[in-house]
């Protein structure tokens, strides 16, 4: 049986990607917990802020790469915490729009000033950040292609 030479190298890169993701996630989680939020709640606030008035549960699901039922449950919890509001679309009565409350907007402004992610990424130059973003987008897009996802993801855009 012939071994594939790239398997070991690719597996190491895959593990490294997970290590980076998990370490940054844990570091930011530590800061977020002080504000009483989970990383997924913070991500949803970020997504709704970026989407703006067009924010719907379906659009949020696309942004966060989550199933609609997961986002629905998250929205339920966040609505109870006073972070988001659901409202009927005035033009399409069967469509629900999601908006941020003042409490969530305050969090967004506070989190924008938090330094953990900036501290981690500070080891990269601007050029290295751009190259990393390009590489990660290529990997993400290929993974979505392998999964059969045809729609281009809306996030995060140029770095």
N, C-alpha and C positions, 0 to 999 in steps of 0.2 A: 504494500500500500504506500503510495507516494504522499508525503506531507505537503501541504500548501505553504510555501515560504511566507506569504503575507499574513497567514492566520495569526501567528504569534504577535507580529507587529501590530496588526489591526486590533487584536484583542487588547493589547497593552494600551493603545490609544483609546479604545472604548472604556476601559477601566479608568484611565486618566480623566476622560470627560466626566465620568460619574463622580470621581473624587473631587474634581473642581466644583461641579454643580453642588454636590452634597456639602462641601466645606463652606462655600459662599452662602448656600441656603441656611446652614446652621448659624453662621455669623450674623446674617441679616435677621434670622428668626429671633435671635437673642435680643436685638434692638426692637423688633416689632412687638415682642411679648411685653416689653415695658410700656408700650402704648395700648396693650390689650387687643392686639390684632394677630391673626395668623398670616403667614406668607401668602396664602391663597386669597384672603380678604384684601390684603394690600395689592395683589396683582389685579383683582377685580376693580378696585378703586382706580388704579392706574389705567386700566383698560377703558372704563366708563369715562374717565376724564379725557382720554385721547379720542374716543369715539364721538363724544359729545351728544348732541340731541338725537342722534340716530341710534343710540344704544338700546338694543333689545337683548333678551336672553340668548337668542340664536347668534347674534353678532358677538356677544361676549364669549359664548362657547367657542366660536371660531378663533377668537383672539387668544384664548387661554388653552386651546387644544384639549378641551374637556367635553364630556358628553353633556347634552342639554339637561338631563335629570340631575347631574352633579351641580351644574350651575344654578338650577332651580332651587335645590336644597340650600346652596350657599346664599342665594338671594333671600330666601326665607329667614335664615339666621341673621343676615346682615340687616334686613328690614327690622327685625325684632331689636337689634342693637342700635337702631336709629341711624344707620349709615347710608342706606339707599331708600328710594321711594319708587314704587311701581305706579304707573298711570296709564290709562287707556289712551291710545293714539286718537287724536281728534278726527283724522281722516279715515283711518282704518280701525274701526271699532274692535276688531278681534286681535289687534296688535298691542302689545304692552311695551311701553318705553321705561327705561331705567334711568334714574337721575340720582346724583349724589346729594346728600343732605349737607348742611353746614358743618356738621360734625365730621363727615368724611372729607370735606374740602379742607378743613383744618388739619386733619391727618395728612392729607396729600402735601400740603405746604410744609408741615413738620418733617415728613419723611424725605422730602426733597433736600432737606438740610442735613439729614443723617449721613454719616461718613463711612459706614462700613464697606459698602460696595466701592465707593470712590477710593477708599484706602487700599482695598485689594487690587483694583485696577491701576492704581498709581505706579505700579512697577512697569507698566507699559507706556511707551511713547505714543504720541498721537498717531504716528504712522503704523505702529504695531497694533493699536486699537482698531484702526481701519482695516488692516489685514485680517485680524482676528474676526471682526464682524463679517467680512467677506467670506472667510472660510466657514464660519458657523452657518451663515445663510446658505452656502452651497451644500453643506451637510444636511441641514434641515430640509432644504428643497428636495434633495435626493431621497431622504427618508420618507418624505410625503409622497414622492413619486412611487417608491417601493410599496407604500401603503395603498396606493391608488387614489390619493387625494388630489383632485384636479385643480381646485381653487387655490390660487396663490394666497398665502397667509398675509393678513394685513399688518402684521407687526414684526419687527419693531421699526423698520424703515432705516434710512441712512443714519450712520453713527457720526 
